[in-house]
Protein backbone atom coordinates (compact mmCIF):
# COMPACT_ATOMS: atom_id res chain seq x y z
CA UNK A 1 0.00 0.00 0.00
CA UNK A 2 2.93 2.37 0.59
CA UNK A 3 4.74 1.74 -2.68
CA UNK A 4 3.51 2.80 -6.09
CA UNK A 5 4.20 0.94 -9.29
CA UNK A 6 5.35 2.52 -12.55
CA UNK A 7 1.74 2.49 -13.77
CA UNK A 8 0.62 4.67 -10.88
CA UNK A 9 3.32 7.25 -11.70
CA UNK A 10 2.44 7.20 -15.41
CA UNK A 11 -1.21 7.86 -14.62
CA UNK A 12 -0.27 10.74 -12.32
CA UNK A 13 2.01 12.18 -15.03
CA UNK A 14 -0.77 11.89 -17.61
CA UNK A 15 -3.23 13.72 -15.33
CA UNK A 16 -0.70 16.50 -14.64
CA UNK A 17 -0.06 16.94 -18.38
CA UNK A 18 -3.81 17.04 -19.06
CA UNK A 19 -4.45 19.61 -16.34
CA UNK A 20 -1.52 21.97 -16.99
CA UNK A 21 -0.65 21.29 -20.63
CA UNK A 22 2.82 20.76 -22.05
CA UNK A 23 3.49 24.45 -22.80
CA UNK A 24 2.78 25.55 -19.23
CA UNK A 25 4.88 22.68 -17.82
CA UNK A 26 7.76 23.71 -20.11
CA UNK A 27 7.51 27.32 -18.89
CA UNK A 28 7.35 26.22 -15.26
CA UNK A 29 10.44 24.04 -15.77
CA UNK A 30 12.35 26.94 -17.33
CA UNK A 31 11.32 29.28 -14.51
CA UNK A 32 12.37 26.74 -11.89
CA UNK A 33 15.73 26.20 -13.62
CA UNK A 34 16.32 29.97 -13.81
CA UNK A 35 15.49 30.35 -10.13
CA UNK A 36 17.92 27.58 -9.15
CA UNK A 37 20.66 29.13 -11.33
CA UNK A 38 20.06 32.56 -9.80
CA UNK A 39 20.19 31.09 -6.31
CA UNK A 40 23.50 29.34 -7.04
CA UNK A 41 24.97 32.53 -8.53
CA UNK A 42 23.83 34.48 -5.49
CA UNK A 43 25.38 31.99 -3.10
CA UNK A 44 28.66 32.05 -5.02
CA UNK A 45 28.74 35.88 -5.18
CA UNK A 46 27.75 36.23 -1.53
CA UNK A 47 30.60 34.11 -0.23
CA UNK A 48 33.34 36.71 -0.89
CA UNK A 49 32.12 40.31 -0.92
CA UNK A 50 34.31 42.76 -2.86
CA UNK A 51 33.85 45.72 -0.51
CA UNK A 52 33.67 45.43 3.27
CA UNK A 53 30.28 46.29 4.70
CA UNK A 54 30.29 48.23 8.01
CA UNK A 55 28.08 46.89 10.81
CA UNK A 56 24.57 48.30 10.93
CA UNK A 57 25.18 50.43 14.03
CA UNK A 58 28.21 52.30 12.71
CA UNK A 59 28.17 55.40 10.55
CA UNK A 60 31.26 56.18 8.54
CA UNK A 61 32.48 59.64 7.58
CA UNK A 62 31.30 59.17 4.00
CA UNK A 63 27.74 58.55 5.21
CA UNK A 64 27.50 61.65 7.44
CA UNK A 65 25.62 64.58 5.92
CA UNK A 66 27.70 67.68 5.30
CA UNK A 67 26.24 70.72 7.03
CA UNK A 68 28.27 73.91 7.51
CA UNK A 69 26.24 74.89 10.57
CA UNK A 70 27.07 71.69 12.47
CA UNK A 71 30.11 71.62 14.73
CA UNK A 72 31.90 68.35 15.38
CA UNK A 73 32.37 68.52 19.13
CA UNK A 74 34.88 65.69 19.31
CA UNK A 75 37.21 67.28 16.77
CA UNK A 76 37.18 70.83 18.22
CA UNK A 77 40.05 71.56 20.62
CA UNK A 78 39.73 73.98 23.53
CA UNK A 79 42.40 76.61 23.88
C-alpha positions, 0 to 999 in steps of 0.5 A: 500500500505504501509503494507505487508501481510505474503504472501509478506514476504514469497515470499521475504524469498523464493527469498532470499533463492534461491539467496543466498542458505541455506548454505551461509545464515547459515554462514552469520548468524553465522558470524553476531552472532559472530560479535555481541558477540565480540562487546558485549565482547568489550563493557564489557571489555572496561568499566573498564580498568585494567591498567590506560592509560596516556593521549596521550600528556604525556610521562612517564619515562618508555617510554623514551629511555635510552641514556647515552649521554643524560643529563636530564637538569631538574634533574641536580643541579647547584653547 
